[in-house]
């Protein structure tokens, strides 16, 4: 917690060690003692939901219970992934990547190059069309959103990463990016149905992220469909990209903050998928993200927020 407060963080989300209401409340209270607010948690993805197998209904029941527990603990919402393709080996689990690329100062960047990716391999999902992916998504959100609405819990879906057209036989539901996100957002009519919007993932599916991304962010922010933002930047675009430091990618992140501010967005801007370096390791006994990289990103985000607020104030 001191790492967060030391770097100016006031609100955060987390992956926690249990999802019963008492455990969630304990984590929220512990954060409050350090002057930060635990707003949301990441819930573990239940593979049966995306695969639509015999365990799907039980898995959805688990999510519904976590929603109720989150409300009892006083959380604002839950971040989740809707995944059909989840590779158990070689493709990075829920995120598909190829070899890392060298970056500035000896750091390395998470990267994806379709031409270098083993796209012939098949995993548990087999071959799934985009229409079938949306049918499975609809089944899921139609079950959980009535529970979320009763409990006033925002359900924020992270974008599939990367949004290539077809990977390992699965057509990604968020490709084309703008159309896919619109369709997902309209699966149910609920003020609590929206996105953990990752600027990086959206950019990964665009031909020219610097020009295309602002309009996409504006559209969903104005419609109050963004409940959390992963503030990633990339270099490249569709089928060939690297996740860079936020100040050196192809997207003008200052413009992203302006778009969100003007649309009335009021929630978190979070670092995500930071570059790696051999010197950047967590202290012994501490799990989690790269520390130096996140410290840099915290400062960068805070500076952009201050700049945009000062500009708007005249």
N, C-alpha and C positions, 0 to 999 in steps of 0.2 A: 504493500500500500504506500509506503514511503517513496518508492520509485515513481508511482503515479503522481502523488502530491508534489514531489520535488520538481516534476516537470510540468506542473500547471494543470494537471487533469482534475476535473471536478465531477465528471460523470463517466461511467464505463459499463461495459458488459463483460461477461466472463463465462468460461466453462467451469462447472462446479462439480463437487464430488457426490452429489445426490440431488434428487429432484422432488423429494417430499417437502411439504410446506415448512416444516420446522428447519430443515437444512437450508432452504432458500432464505428464510427469515434470518437465520444465524449469519449467513454470509452478508446479507444486506445490513444487519446491525453492526457487524464487524467493520464493514466499509465506512459506515456512518461515523464510527468512533475515530476514524482517520480523516474525516472531513470530505469524503467522496461518496457519491451516490451510485449504488448498483442499480441501474435502470432495467437491464435486460440480461438474459442468459442465453447461451447457445444450447439448444437441446440436441441430443444425439440423433442422427438419422436412423430410421428403422428401415432396413433394406426391403423388407416385405412390402412396404407401401409402394415403392417405385417398381418393384418386380410384379406386384399384383398377385402374389402367391397366396397359399392357404393361411399364412399368418398375418395377412394385411389387416383384417378387422381388429384383431387383438393389438396390433401395433398402433393403429389409429386410436384405440381406446387408451393406450398409454399416453399418447399426445394430449388427448382430452383431459386426462387426469393431471398432466403437467400444467395445462392451462389453468385449471382450477387451483392447483397448488401455487402457481405464480400469483394469482389474484389474492390468495390468502396471505402471501408473503409481502404484498404491496409492490410488486414489480410492475413496470409499464408494459412489457411485452416479451416475446420470445423470438429469437432468431433461429431459422431453420433452413435446411436445404431440401429441395425436391429433386431427387436424383433417380434417374432410370439406369444410366451407366455408372456403375461403381466397380472399377477394376480392382481385383484383389491382389494383383501382382503386376509389376512392370509399368503400369500406366498412372501410378500415383493415387490410387484410390478414387476419391470423388473428383479429383483434379488431374487432368491429363497434361503431361509435360514431356519435353525432350531434354537433352543435355543443357546444363547451366552455361551461361555465357559470361566472359570476363567483363567487369565493370570498373568504375573509377576507384582509385585508391586500393586496388587489390580485392575489391568486393566482387561477388558473383551474382548474376541475375537469373532468377527463374525464367525459363524460356520455353517456347513451343514453336516447332517448325513442322508443319504437316508433312512435308516431303521427307522428313527424317523419322516420322512416327510410324510405329507398327499398327497400321489401321486395319490389317487383315485379321488380327486376333479377335476372338470373341470371348465374352465373359458371361456371367450368369444371366444377364438380360437377353442375350441372343440378339436378334434383329427386331427393332421396334420403330415403327413409323412415328412421325410427329403427331399425327392424329391420335394414335394410341397413347402416346405420352400425355397428350392433353386430356384424354379420357381418364387416365389414371390420376392426373392432377385434379381434375374436376371431382372425381369420387372422393379424394382426400379432403379438399377444401370444403366441399359441401357437408362433410361430416364434422370438421373441426370448427368452422366459423360460427355456427350457432352457439357453441360453447364459449368461444372467444367473445362473442358479442354480449352474452349474458354476464360474463365476468369482466368485460371491458379490458381485454388484453389484446394488444396489437400483435399480429402474426406477420413477421417480416421474413420473406423468402429471399435467400441469396440466389444470385444468378448462376446457372450452370457454367462451369469454368473448364475449358474455353467454349464459347458458343460457335464452334465450327459446325458446318452443315450436317455432317454424318461422321461420328467417331465410333469405331468398333461395332458397326452395324446399327447404332442408335442415332436417330435423327434428334438433335438437340431441340428442346421446346423453345429455347430463347434465340433461335435463328430462323429468319432474319431478326436482328436484335429488337428493333422498334416494334415490328409487328408481333413478335413473340411475347414481348413484355406487355403490350396492350392486351393481347388475348388472355394472358394469364391474369392480368389485373381485373378482367371482366368476367372471370369464371363464376364469381359470386358477387352479389351486391352487399358490401359490408364496409363500413368505415375502418374496420380493423384488419382488412385484407390488403396487404401491400408488400413492400420490398425492403430488404436489407440491401440497398442499392450500391453495388460495387462499380465505381467509375472505371476501374481497371478491366473488369470482365466485360462490361458493355463495350469498352474500347477494343477489346480483343476480337470482337465480331464485326468491326467496321472497317471499311476501306480507307477512310480518312478520319480518324477519331477526333483530331483537332477541330475539324469543321462540323462533324456530325453529332458529337456527344452533347454539346450545349442544348440543342433543341430537344433531345431525348430527356435530359435531366429536367429541363423546364416543364415539359409536358407532365411528367409524373409528380414533380414537386407541387405544381399548381393544383393538381387534383388530390393532393394530400395522400399520395400513395407511397411516399418514402418515409420510413420510420427509423432508418439508420443509414449512414453512409460509410462505406469503406473507401477511403481516400487514396486509392492506388493510381499510379500513372504508368504508362507503358511507352515503349518505342516500337513502332511498327503498326501492325493491324491484323486483319483477318488472315489466319493460318501461318503467321510469321511475326512473332513479337517477343519482347523481353520486358520484364517488370523492373523498372528503373527506380532510382531515387525520385521522389515526387517533383523535384525542381528541374529535372532534365529530360522528361518524357515529351511526347508529342502533343499532349493536352495542356492547355493553359489553365492550371489549377486555381489561379487567382480568379479567372473568369468563372470557374465552376462554383466558387464560393459566392460570387456576385449573383449568379443565377439562382442559387439556393436561397440566398438572403432576400432577393427581390420577390421570390415566390412564397415567402413566409415560412420557410423551413425552420424548425425550432429544436431539432434533436441533435444527435451526436455526429461529429466528423471523426472518424477513427483511422489510425494507421492500419495497414494490412499488407501481408506478404512483403516484408522488408527485404532488401538485399542482405546477403550473408557475407561474413568475413571471419577468418580463423580466430581473430582476436576477440570477436564479439560473442561471448558465451554468458549464459546465466550463472550467477553464483551457485556454489554447491548447495544442493537441497532445494533449489528454486527451479520450478519448471516454467515453461512459457517461451515467449518470443525472444528474438535477438534484442539485446538491451541498447547498445549504442545506436542502432538503426532506429529503434522506436523513439529514443530520446530526441534524435534529430527530427523525426517526423512530428512528434508532439510540438516542438518549437516552431516548425514550419507551419503547421496548421493554426496554431495560436496566432502567429504573426499575420497570416492571411485573414483570419477572422477579425483581428484588430484593424487591419488595413481597410477591409470592406466596411466595417462599422464606422470608421472615421470618415471614409469617403461619403457614405450615405448621410452622415450627420452634417456634411458641408464643412 
